[in-house]
Amino acid sequence: MRIGVLASQGAFVEHIVMLRQLEVEAGPVRLLRELDGWDGLVIPGGESTSISKLMRDYDLMNEVGTLAREGLPIFGTCAGMILLASEISDSDVEPLGVMDITVRRNAFGRQRDSFETELSIPVLGEEPFPGVFIRAPVIMRVNRGVEILAELGDTIVAARQGKLLASAFHPELTDDLRFHQYFLDMVAGRR
């Protein structure tokens, strides 16, 4: 299995390291020609405005959107979740519009308001998952066909729609490989 990690900006190295720990081939994607041949793609956390701009500058927006609509599994964390959304409630960032969710950026506040907490994510098992929230977005609305995977109180922080997976938190900044394994199982068709 080969997983590409969008390397425009953000925590892409950490995703590559985790995927390699799970014994899959993983590598950076920066240019349009580097999109070919992957079984799945990760859009990491970082700054959504910067990632969106760099994707447009390097002609990646249309192709990534097309690949998503054609069924390429994509995992978006934090800023990646924002980019997958069909609508962003409070931003002029242009999302890919492939996942039927509405997202609000920086929902928990500024950088100093970042936090860690344990999350219940039933698809990963009974053991709590370490949620690392850094200027995190939230999912404000999901439409039919979107499965809610995790909530923090009444706030949706992870969801799946078909081959698209999104989290408001950063699983790549933990030692817990379960969320990445869940994505790999999606790619392999086991989930």
N, C-alpha and C positions, 0 to 999 in steps of 0.2 A: 504494500500500500504506500502511496506517495501523497503527502499533504503539503500544499503550498501555504506559506504564511505571508500575507501582504506586509511588505517591509517599507512602506512609505514613511511611517513615523510611529512611535509608540513602543509597546512592550512585545515586539515581534520575536526577539531573541529568546525570551522566556518561554514562549509557546514552542519554538523550535526545540529547545532543550527538553521540555516535557514530552513532546511527541517522540523524540528520539529515545527517551527513557522507556516509552511504550513500544520500542523496537519497530518503528515505522520510519520510512525515509521522509524527512521534512527539510524544506529549504525556503529561502526568501524569494518573494515575487516583488520586483520593483518596476519591471517594464512589461509592456503588452506581450512581447514575444515570450516572456517567461511564464505566461498563464497556461500554456499548453502542457498536457500530459499529467496533470494532477488529478487525483481521485477525490479530493476535497480541498477546501480553502478556509483559512482562518483570517478574519479581519480583527486585529488586536485592539486593545484599549490604547488610548492616547488622547490626542486633541482632535475631536471630530471635524472641526473647521479646517484644520491643517491637512488631515487625511483626505477629506473630500476634495480640497483644492489640489493636492498632489495627484490624486486619482484622475481628476479632470485634466491636469497639465500633462499627464503621461498617458492619456487616452484609455484609462482603465475602467472608467465608470460604465460606459455602455457595454463593454465586453463582460465585466463581472455581473452586471444586471442580466445580460442575455444568458450567461452560464447558469445563474441562479434559476431563471425561468425555465431553462432546459433540464433542470434537475441536479445540477452539481451541488453536493452538500456543502453548506457554508456555516461556519460557527463564528458569530460576532460577539466579542466581549466589550462591554462598556461603550466606547466610541464605535466599535464594530456593530453593536446592537443599534445604536442611533442610525448608522448608515444603512442597515437592513430595513429599517422601518418604512412604512408607507407614508407616515406623517410625523412631523416633529412639531410639537405645539408651540415652541418658544424660540425658534431659530430660523435663520435664513440659510442654514446648511442644506444642500441638496442631497436628500437620501437616495438610495438605490430604488426604493419603493417596491421591494420584493416580498416583504413580510407584512401581513395585514395587522399591524400594531401601530398605536400612536405612542410616541415617546416624549418625555420631558427631560431636558438636559439639566445637569447639576441639581437634581431634585432634593438632595440632602444638604445643600449649601456649598460653601467654598472649600478650598483645599484643606483648611484647618478643621473642617467638619468631617473629614474622612474618618472611617472607622472600620473595625473588624467585628464580626459577630458569627455565631453558629446558625446555620440554616438547615431547615428540614427540607430535604429534596428526595421524596419517596422513590423516584426512579433510580436513585443511586444507592438505595438501601437505608437501613435504620440509623446508621451512624451520622451525626450532624456533619455538615460540610462547612469548612471555614470560608466565610464570605468576606472578601476584602473589597471595601467600597471606597473608591477614590474619586471625588467629585462626580459621583455616580448618577446616571440617569435612572428613570423608572418607566415602566410600561403603564400608561394611563388607561389604555383601552385595547382590548383584543376583539377580533371578529371571529366569526365561525371558522372552524378549521385550525384555530390556534389553541394549543394545549398549554395551560399554565403549569410550569414545573416547580416554581418556588415563589413564595410570598414572604415578605417581612412585614408582619402585622397584616394590614389590608392592602399593602403595596406589592404589585407584581414585579419580581426581580429576575425571573427566568422563564422562558417560553420556547416552544417548538412549534413549527408549522411545516409539516412534511419533512423535507431535507434541510430545513433552516433551523438553526439553534441559536438562541440569544441569551446572554446573561448581562445584568447590570454590574456585576461584580467581576473580579479578576481571579479566576481559578489558576491562572499561570503564575501568580505570585504566592502560591501555597506549595506545600509538598504533597498535596492530595491529588492523585492522578485520575480520580473517578470521573470527573466531568469530561476530561479529554478522552477517556476510554469510552464514555457514553457516546461522544461524537464519532469516534472510530467505529463503534458498533453500528451507528447510523449509516456511516459510509459503506460499511460492509453489508448492510441490509439486514443486520441481526436485530435491529430495533425499529 
